[in-house]
Amino acid sequence: MSLSKYLKASKSSLSNINGSAVSLLILVQTAIWYPFLSQAQDELNRQAKLKARAEADWTKTQQQANRLRNMSLLDEPWVQHRVEDSEEGIPTQWSIRGAASLNEWQAVLEKVEERYALGLLAASWQRDKNGDWRGHLLFSLEAPKANREYHNWLPTKLRMSRFEQNDWQLLSTMRMGDKTSALVAYKDTRHWVSEGSWLPDAGVTVNGVSFDRVTLISKDGSEKALVVREKEESDE
């Protein structure tokens, strides 16, 4: 074989070897860098989704703020509500107050929670003599979500077991000045009560105390009277 033919053959072989090596090198580099490139792409996709979610939450928050400013949801005359605090024009705290029955409170709070994402910050409840509840609730406004947990913000359970006269006993009464108090027993617990006292375990308010009688108001507004028990025939 002549030298020229040998050199041509060598160049051809070298060219083939270099092409294969380059292809192999590219495959190796791709295999090495692919996990990092894939991870970087996943991170970019995640950041894009977070940004889109944040923008959607912000849009919902603005829509919620506009609804809150122009609230026509609550037309009950006993309800007062107001925005307590704002940040960059967006309400961050909102309050509601009024005096009504538990049924009326529940209906209003369910309406509010259905339309607004709220977190309870503080609550003050007081039972009136007529059985109504005077409440003042302060809420934080949160980013709206499609599925929100239902909250029971009432001061006590709406429904209670039937009033059982045998669970009660008026033991004694005591008068000091213009105030009359009574010692009553509910099941196994004794309580000193006066007009306006709230007994949460029994779900009743003391409406009045006299020398031999205590009047209770249950959650549904009905009145029950406790009287000093006379001696039973078996004790005579």
Order of alpha helices (4+ residues) and beta strands (2+ residues): alpha-beta-beta-alpha-beta-beta-beta-beta-beta-beta-beta-beta-beta
